[in-house]
Amino acid sequence: MPVPRKMLQVPPGALRRNQLSKIARREFVRRAGRWAGTAALAPSLPGLAACTGRAVASGAAAAGTGYGPLRPAGPELALPDGFSYAVLGVEGQPMSDGRPTPRAHDGMGLFPVSDDVVRLVRNHEDQDPPGVAVPLVSPELAYDPLAGGGTTTLEVRIEADGSPTLLRDFVSAGGTLINCAGGTTPWRSWLTCEETTFGRGRGWSVPHGYVFEVPADADEPVAAEPIREMGRFVHEAIAVDPATGFVYETEDYNRRAGFYRFRPHVPGSLRDGGALEMLAVRDAPQVDLRTDQRPGEWRGVEWVPIENPDPPDAERRATTVWEEGYEAGGARFSRLEGCWHADRSIYFHATNGGDAQLGQVWRYVPEEEALALVFESPSEDVLAGPDNLTVSPRGGILICEDNSGATHLRGLSPAGEIFSFARNLLNSREFAGACFSPDGRTLFINIQGDTISMGPGNLGLTLAIWGPWERGPL
């Protein structure tokens, strides 16, 4: 059923504090249109919700062929015929700044520099404990000089055939902990998110569990400063609606996860503060969306306020923020991870949601304040543990699978067909950080590797994939 169109509803008083002038509002709208670029729209995606329910019910979802069978294209990946890849940024490899490439490659965002040059800002989900972790930056730039997580930036030229040439790479932020998915902003920054609420009780020098902003155009490490009003919880990913500047956030906690939005007082300036809220389903307070959901069924939503986004007891109870929202009527998900803006919508994953506990894909439409389940996995052969996601310029969803067995990149077409696009041949470590170049010629992707120094030796690495995308829905 199509979503009925209506005017965007802004809660009374939503922008009262630090009220924007009319000139500032016009400037933000003008900039947002420029920032949105090619990633803002994927007009074929609305058909997903209508047809996915039939695909899952009939088992047809498992039959998708996409780009054809996968064959080894090298030691790291199996890909469809005609596709090639190159390896960039291997863990331990010296970077342009002389530092070794950090471990645990995770979320990643792309920023155009010119017609053929892009920048990638990449998270590193280092989980080494205090005293073992190796900081990426000097103490004066680190949020926590004991923590080994942070971000690196890669500048890449994309050749005419879609193949990449790495121009330079360097550390861009450090002193953070367990940096997971994150997301890009339309004003050319990367929001890197901590997937933990550990703090002094675990030996760290400061509390953790925050969002940090890294300018995409920075040519050297920046000081890491937490944006506390965006919440202290087990963060995963973010996506920004360029029409409003609202930031949507996912929470990766099993059985107790919320979908949040941050309404900044000044769109595009997150450090000026704002209001954190949690999604609730209208007329269904505390609804449980983990199971028993029907794909294609639209629900009206509203938002409940989080009065204390930075609770002091979050280290002891990682779900403190969620508990406040849930008590006010917020909705319950399980392990929300990837999050992406496209087609005037926010798409996000529940990694172990669904009746089979194998994953759900949700779509939220801000202009309509409407939510629908657009895909739910019925079996491991179809999809197991969707994590990061991206939407291609051609209008298909690419899903990074996080599964203890064989790990795949899965494609989900606008017609509701799911198919395997790539398989990790190295190990069972997850895919992460998927993002397409603006013209859709090149896909950048990470294989995470070990998140601790005492791991079995799986190296994190970044890859670029190119080939005949026009043959299929990606």
LINGI-V896891 format. One record per residue. N is the residue number from 1. OMEGA is omega in whole degrees, -180 to 180 (* if undefined). Layout:
n: [N	N]
omega: [OMEGA	OMEGA]
//
This chain:
n: [1	2	3	4	5	6	7	8	9	10	11	12	13	14	15	16	17	18	19	20	21	22	23	24	25	26	27	28	29	30	31	32	33	34	35	36	37	38	39	40	41	42	43	44	45	46	47	48	49	50	51	52	53	54	55	56	57	58	59	60	61	62	63	64	65	66	67	68	69	70	71	72	73	74	75	76	77	78	79	80	81	82	83	84	85	86	87	88	89	90	91	92	93	94	95	96	97	98	99	100	101	102	103	104	105	106	107	108	109	110	111	112	113	114	115	116	117	118	119	120	121	122	123	124	125	126	127	128	129	130	131	132	133	134	135	136	137	138	139	140	141	142	143	144	145	146	147	148	149	150	151	152	153	154	155	156	157	158	159	160	161	162	163	164	165	166	167	168	169	170	171	172	173	174	175	176	177	178	179	180	181	182	183	184	185	186	187	188	189	190	191	192	193	194	195	196	197	198	199	200	201	202	203	204	205	206	207	208	209	210	211	212	213	214	215	216	217	218	219	220	221	222	223	224	225	226	227	228	229	230	231	232	233	234	235	236	237	238	239	240	241	242	243	244	245	246	247	248	249	250	251	252	253	254	255	256	257	258	259	260	261	262	263	264	265	266	267	268	269	270	271	272	273	274	275	276	277	278	279	280	281	282	283	284	285	286	287	288	289	290	291	292	293	294	295	296	297	298	299	300	301	302	303	304	305	306	307	308	309	310	311	312	313	314	315	316	317	318	319	320	321	322	323	324	325	326	327	328	329	330	331	332	333	334	335	336	337	338	339	340	341	342	343	344	345	346	347	348	349	350	351	352	353	354	355	356	357	358	359	360	361	362	363	364	365	366	367	368	369	370	371	372	373	374	375	376	377	378	379	380	381	382	383	384	385	386	387	388	389	390	391	392	393	394	395	396	397	398	399	400	401	402	403	404	405	406	407	408	409	410	411	412	413	414	415	416	417	418	419	420	421	422	423	424	425	426	427	428	429	430	431	432	433	434	435	436	437	438	439	440	441	442	443	444	445	446	447	448	449	450	451	452	453	454	455	456	457	458	459	460	461	462	463	464	465	466	467	468	469	470	471	472	473	474]
omega: [-179	178	178	179	174	-179	176	180	176	-179	179	178	-174	-177	-175	-179	-175	-177	179	173	179	179	180	178	-180	180	180	179	179	-179	-178	178	179	-178	-172	176	-175	-175	-171	-172	170	-163	-178	-172	-178	178	-177	-173	-177	-172	-174	180	178	-178	-179	-177	-176	-175	-177	-178	-177	-172	-176	-180	177	-179	179	-177	180	177	179	177	-178	-177	-176	-170	162	-175	173	178	177	-179	179	177	174	-179	176	167	179	177	-180	180	179	176	-178	-180	178	180	173	176	-178	-180	167	177	-179	-176	-177	178	-176	180	178	174	176	-178	-176	-180	178	171	174	172	-167	176	174	-173	-179	-179	178	-178	177	-179	177	-179	178	-178	-179	-174	177	-176	-178	178	-176	170	176	-177	177	-171	-175	-180	178	-177	169	180	177	173	-170	171	178	-177	-174	-179	-179	179	-175	168	179	-179	177	177	-173	174	180	175	-179	-178	176	-168	174	179	-172	-169	-177	180	-180	171	177	180	171	168	178	175	180	-168	177	-178	179	172	176	180	-175	179	178	176	178	-175	-178	174	176	-179	-170	174	179	-178	-179	178	-179	-176	178	-180	178	-177	177	177	-180	-179	-178	173	-168	-177	175	173	172	178	-177	-174	171	-172	174	170	-178	171	-176	179	-176	-172	178	180	180	-172	176	-177	-176	177	-175	176	179	-178	178	172	-171	167	177	179	-178	176	177	-179	-179	180	-172	-179	175	175	-179	-177	176	-179	-180	-178	173	177	-177	179	177	-178	179	-180	179	-177	-177	-177	175	179	-179	176	178	-180	-177	178	172	-179	172	-174	179	-175	169	-176	-178	-176	-177	-175	-178	-179	-179	178	-179	179	-175	-178	-178	179	179	-179	177	179	-179	178	178	178	-177	-178	180	171	174	175	175	-177	-172	-175	-175	175	174	175	-179	-177	171	175	179	-175	161	-168	178	174	178	-178	178	-179	-178	174	176	170	-179	176	176	-179	-175	-177	-178	-172	-176	-177	175	168	-178	176	174	-176	178	-177	180	179	-179	-177	179	175	176	-177	177	174	171	176	-177	176	178	172	176	178	175	-172	174	-177	177	-172	-178	177	177	-176	-175	156	180	173	175	-174	176	179	179	178	177	-175	176	177	-179	175	176	-179	-175	-170	180	179	-171	164	179	169	-177	174	-180	168	-175	180	177	-177	-171	174	174	-173	175	161	-164	-172	-179	178	177	-176	180	179	-175	176	176	-177	171	179	176	-179	172	-177	177	-178	-173	-179	-177	180	-175	-171	176	*]
//
